[in-house]
């Protein structure tokens, strides 16, 4: 088997002039992986290259793949994903993956930026203050998932209401209200991180519906699962597909 011209061209677009050491040590594996990831898979999706790379970065953060993240980060920057967009992807991961898992990726991002001569800190993207984050977060969450948080605030036991407050002021008020990425992209990134982590099926279903609410249709979500499959594997991909079909059933003949 040889690496197809399409796979070679797509790889070269992301990593111009890169000499893969694995091509020397594991040539059969690289032929299979590159042909699948950079050729075959791409025939069954319709996401643009920059968006595919953003989703890949989010997925690798969720799965704790720091070395591959740094490699793909260079590819993303090579094709025009901006430093601000990259930082926003990392920040967006915190409320879903957790700071403990994201911290290394923040440092890893800064290392890649330093190597490429990108100065930090970048221009600030926050649009809220401590006084406005709750109200703006609640407004934002209502536009994405409807009255879910309002219902939690109204119906949760008193000793659990603070989780609903945190969703409003922290998850949405601190993160979703930021500039640098639009809401459609943020929701697709959230879906990506949840399916990549696994073990969050109720949240995946909720964010499938949320993606619909912000304009990401089933075709887009299937495309996301498709391009992530080589990185997250078949079990999590097929689980995501099953949840998609549960929330958005295929039309009957």
C-alpha positions as CSV (number, residue, x, y, z in Angstrom):
1,X,0.0,0.0,0.0
2,X,1.2,3.5,-0.7
3,X,0.0,6.8,0.6
4,X,-2.5,8.3,-1.9
5,X,-1.8,11.6,-3.6
6,X,-4.9,13.1,-2.0
7,X,-3.6,12.1,1.5
8,X,-0.2,13.4,0.7
9,X,-1.5,16.7,-0.5
10,X,-3.8,17.2,2.4
11,X,-1.0,16.3,4.9
12,X,1.3,18.7,3.1
13,X,-1.2,21.5,3.4
14,X,-1.2,21.2,7.1
15,X,2.5,20.3,7.7
16,X,4.5,21.6,4.7
17,X,7.9,20.0,4.5
18,X,7.4,17.8,7.6
19,X,9.6,14.7,7.7
20,X,7.7,12.1,9.7
21,X,9.8,9.9,11.9
22,X,7.0,7.4,12.1
23,X,7.0,7.1,8.3
24,X,10.5,5.6,8.8
25,X,9.9,3.5,11.8
26,X,6.2,2.4,11.2
27,X,5.6,2.8,7.5
28,X,2.7,0.4,7.2
29,X,0.9,2.1,10.0
30,X,1.4,5.6,8.6
31,X,0.1,4.4,5.2
32,X,-3.1,3.1,6.7
33,X,-3.6,6.1,9.1
34,X,-2.8,8.8,6.5
35,X,-4.9,7.2,3.8
36,X,-7.8,6.9,6.1
37,X,-7.5,10.3,8.0
38,X,-6.4,12.5,5.2
39,X,-8.3,10.9,2.2
40,X,-11.0,8.4,2.8
41,X,-12.7,10.0,5.8
42,X,-12.8,13.4,4.2
43,X,-15.0,12.1,1.4
44,X,-17.9,11.8,3.9
45,X,-18.0,15.2,5.5
46,X,-18.5,18.8,4.4
47,X,-16.7,20.9,7.0
48,X,-14.1,23.4,5.9
49,X,-10.5,22.8,6.8
50,X,-10.2,25.5,9.5
51,X,-13.3,24.2,11.3
52,X,-12.0,20.6,11.1
53,X,-8.8,21.6,12.8
54,X,-10.6,23.5,15.5
55,X,-12.7,20.4,16.3
56,X,-9.6,18.2,16.2
57,X,-7.9,20.5,18.8
58,X,-10.9,20.4,21.0
59,X,-11.1,16.6,20.8
60,X,-7.4,16.2,21.6
61,X,-7.8,18.4,24.7
62,X,-10.8,16.3,25.9
63,X,-8.8,13.1,25.4
64,X,-5.6,14.4,27.1
65,X,-3.4,13.9,24.0
66,X,-1.0,16.8,24.6
67,X,1.8,15.7,22.1
68,X,-0.7,15.2,19.2
69,X,-2.4,18.5,20.2
70,X,0.8,20.4,19.9
71,X,1.5,18.8,16.5
72,X,-2.1,19.6,15.3
73,X,-1.9,23.1,16.7
74,X,1.0,23.8,14.4
75,X,-1.0,22.5,11.5
76,X,-4.0,24.6,12.5
77,X,-1.9,27.8,12.7
78,X,-0.3,26.9,9.3
79,X,-3.7,27.0,7.6
80,X,-4.9,30.2,9.2
81,X,-6.6,29.3,12.5
82,X,-5.8,32.4,14.5
83,X,-4.1,32.5,17.9
84,X,-7.2,34.1,19.4
85,X,-9.3,31.2,18.1
86,X,-6.9,28.7,19.5
87,X,-6.9,30.3,23.0
88,X,-10.7,30.4,23.0
89,X,-10.8,26.7,22.2
90,X,-8.6,26.0,25.2
91,X,-10.7,28.2,27.4
92,X,-13.9,26.7,26.1
93,X,-12.7,23.3,27.3
94,X,-12.5,24.3,30.9
95,X,-16.3,24.1,31.9
96,X,-16.6,20.7,30.1
97,X,-13.3,18.9,30.5
98,X,-12.2,20.6,33.8
99,X,-9.3,22.9,34.6
100,X,-7.2,20.0,35.9
101,X,-7.2,18.5,32.4
102,X,-6.9,21.7,30.5
103,X,-4.0,23.4,32.4
104,X,-1.3,21.4,30.5
105,X,-2.8,22.4,27.2
106,X,-2.7,26.1,28.1
107,X,1.0,25.7,28.8
108,X,1.4,23.6,25.7
109,X,-0.3,26.3,23.6
110,X,1.9,29.0,25.0
111,X,5.0,26.9,24.2
112,X,4.0,26.5,20.6
113,X,3.1,30.2,20.4
114,X,6.6,31.1,21.8
115,X,8.3,28.8,19.3
116,X,6.4,30.5,16.5
117,X,7.1,34.1,17.8
118,X,3.4,34.7,18.8
119,X,3.4,37.1,21.7
120,X,1.2,36.5,24.8
121,X,-1.0,37.6,26.3
122,X,-3.3,38.1,23.4
123,X,-5.9,40.8,23.2
124,X,-8.6,40.2,25.7
125,X,-11.9,38.8,24.5
126,X,-14.2,39.1,27.6
127,X,-17.5,40.9,27.2
128,X,-18.7,40.7,30.8
129,X,-17.8,42.1,34.2
130,X,-18.4,40.5,37.7
131,X,-21.6,42.5,37.8
132,X,-23.0,41.5,34.4
133,X,-21.7,37.9,34.0
134,X,-24.8,36.3,35.6
135,X,-27.4,38.2,33.6
136,X,-25.5,38.0,30.3
137,X,-24.9,34.3,30.9
138,X,-28.5,33.6,31.6
139,X,-29.5,35.5,28.5
140,X,-27.0,33.5,26.5
141,X,-28.0,30.1,27.9
142,X,-31.7,30.9,27.2
143,X,-30.8,31.5,23.5
144,X,-29.0,28.2,23.3
145,X,-30.9,25.7,25.4
146,X,-34.1,27.5,26.2
147,X,-35.4,27.4,29.8
148,X,-33.2,24.5,31.1
149,X,-31.3,26.6,33.6
150,X,-34.4,28.6,34.6
151,X,-36.1,25.2,35.4
152,X,-33.1,24.1,37.4
153,X,-33.2,27.4,39.4
154,X,-36.9,26.9,40.0
155,X,-37.0,23.2,40.8
156,X,-33.7,22.2,42.4
157,X,-33.5,21.7,46.1
158,X,-32.1,24.7,47.9
159,X,-28.8,23.0,48.6
160,X,-28.3,22.4,44.8
161,X,-29.4,25.6,43.2
162,X,-25.9,26.9,43.1
163,X,-25.1,24.5,40.3
164,X,-27.7,26.3,38.1
165,X,-26.3,29.6,39.1
166,X,-22.8,28.4,38.1
167,X,-24.1,27.3,34.7
168,X,-25.5,30.8,34.1
169,X,-22.6,32.9,35.4
170,X,-19.6,30.7,34.9
171,X,-20.2,28.2,32.1
172,X,-22.1,30.6,29.9
173,X,-21.4,34.0,31.4
174,X,-17.6,33.6,31.6
175,X,-17.1,31.5,28.5
176,X,-19.8,31.6,25.9
177,X,-20.1,35.4,26.0
178,X,-16.5,35.8,25.0
179,X,-15.5,37.1,21.5
180,X,-13.1,35.1,19.3
181,X,-15.5,32.3,18.4
182,X,-19.2,32.5,17.4
183,X,-21.9,30.6,19.3
184,X,-22.3,28.0,16.5
185,X,-18.7,27.2,16.7
186,X,-18.7,27.0,20.5
187,X,-21.6,24.7,20.5
188,X,-20.0,22.4,17.9
189,X,-16.8,22.4,20.0
190,X,-18.8,21.5,23.1
191,X,-20.4,18.6,21.3
192,X,-16.9,17.5,20.1
193,X,-15.4,17.5,23.6
194,X,-18.3,15.6,25.1
195,X,-18.3,12.8,22.6
196,X,-14.5,12.6,22.7
197,X,-14.5,12.3,26.5
198,X,-17.2,9.7,26.7
199,X,-19.3,9.0,29.7
200,X,-21.5,12.1,29.3
201,X,-24.4,10.8,27.2
202,X,-27.1,13.0,28.8
203,X,-25.0,16.1,28.2
204,X,-24.3,14.9,24.6
205,X,-28.0,14.7,23.9
206,X,-28.6,18.1,25.4
207,X,-26.0,19.6,23.2
208,X,-27.2,17.9,20.1
209,X,-30.4,19.8,20.7
210,X,-28.5,22.9,21.5
211,X,-26.6,22.6,18.2
212,X,-29.8,22.4,16.4
213,X,-31.0,25.5,18.2
214,X,-28.0,27.6,17.0
215,X,-28.1,26.3,13.4
216,X,-25.8,23.2,13.3
217,X,-27.9,20.6,11.6
218,X,-27.6,16.8,11.8
219,X,-25.5,16.7,8.6
220,X,-22.9,19.0,10.3
221,X,-22.9,16.9,13.5
222,X,-22.4,13.7,11.5
223,X,-19.5,15.4,9.6
224,X,-18.0,16.3,13.0
225,X,-18.2,12.7,14.2
226,X,-16.8,11.5,10.8
227,X,-13.6,13.6,10.9
228,X,-13.0,12.8,14.6
229,X,-13.4,9.0,14.2
230,X,-9.6,8.4,13.5
231,X,-8.8,10.3,16.7
232,X,-11.5,9.1,19.1
233,X,-12.0,5.6,17.8
234,X,-15.1,3.6,16.8
235,X,-16.8,3.0,20.2
236,X,-17.1,6.7,21.0
237,X,-17.9,7.6,17.4
238,X,-20.7,5.0,17.2
239,X,-22.1,6.0,20.6
240,X,-22.2,9.6,19.3
241,X,-24.0,8.4,16.1
242,X,-26.5,6.5,18.2
243,X,-27.3,9.5,20.4
244,X,-27.6,11.7,17.3
245,X,-30.2,9.3,15.8
246,X,-32.0,9.2,19.1
247,X,-32.3,13.0,19.3
248,X,-32.7,13.7,15.6
249,X,-34.2,10.5,14.0
250,X,-33.7,9.8,10.4
251,X,-36.8,10.5,8.3
252,X,-38.9,7.5,7.6
253,X,-39.5,6.4,4.0
